[in-house]
Amino acid sequence: MSELGFEGRVAVITGAGRGLGRAYALLLAAKGAKVVVNDPGATISGDSGDAGVAAAVVEEITAAGGIAVASTDSVATAQGGRAIVATAIEAFGRIDIIVHNAGNNRYAPLAQMSYEDFDAVLDVHLRGAFHVVRPAFPLMCEAGYGRVVLTSSIGGLYGNHRVANYGAAKAGLIGLSNVIALEGAEHGVRCNVIVPAALTRLAEGIDTSAYPPMDPELAAPVVGWLAHESCSITGEMLVSIAGRVARAFIAETPGVYQPSWSIEDVGARIDDIRATEDPWILPVVPSGHIDHITKSFATAMKGSTHVG
């Protein structure tokens, strides 16, 4: 197996000053990528900032013989997103890879969560992805190449307590990734989602003594492959937790066709509706959206011919 490298590629990694983002930046730089280390050095809640956080990772990379520049702009605004992409263009003349890893969190039960705390988390995770991808995407399409990796979470897939803001943002990133994958397909731009779990500062206060090894470096190679030119998938989600790498996907049951329904009918047939045998798995690219409609219409047409 030949070793995969990133020579000649320019990567922007948000939230790269600590934890998972730092691991991604160090790995891609060690493999030859020129890296924009973006991190305003904010707290977990997204407050304040420390410009030294990004600079420290740049120093690590350059000390090891790599090439990197720091960016302390925030992904939470459109202006910040444009500035991050501009840093890559000004420093290296191009942008090939975006890994949107930046994140924050503000915990509260749903009944007590403030509108401010809800928006503050969406601003970094979901809107932050758009703010960075939006100015970079046309450049990637024009160049005929791009790799975008967005970060979701098991909180986005399955939910969790006290994180309505985080769960909503992480679920939204899946939809955004699908659109990027669809619109980028004809231009050589691929987009996928990483669903990582690692012991970072977000785990502070949690008893992790019984956890298996979950260092950020364990998840970094998955992101590295998704960011590499050899990545063969798009519009998909890969999970990485404690050394286990898996695909997460959305599926539908075949469902039940009737020419008309009552409330009582739905209740009477709910077990058949929910039956997961022979599920539909519709790949986003090239035509999951169309396939869904086509299969649904075909079921209806077939069912209608057997009615009466």
Secondary structure, 3 states (H helix, E strand, C coil): CCCCCCCCCEEEEECCCCHHHHHHHHHHHHCCCEEEEECCCCCCCCCCCCCHHHHHHHHHHHHCCCEEEEECCCCCCHHHHHHHHHHHHHHHCCCCEEEECCCCCCCECHHHCCHHHHHHHHHHHHHHHHHHHHHHHHHHHHHCCEEEEEECCHHHHHCCCCEHHHHHHHHHHHHHHHHHHHHHHHHCEEEEEEEEECCCHHHCCCCCCCCCCCCHHHHHHHHHHHCCCCCCCCCCEEEEECCEEEEECCEECCCCCCCCCCHHHHHHCHHHHHCCCCCEECCCCCCHHHHHHHHHHHHHHHHHHCCC
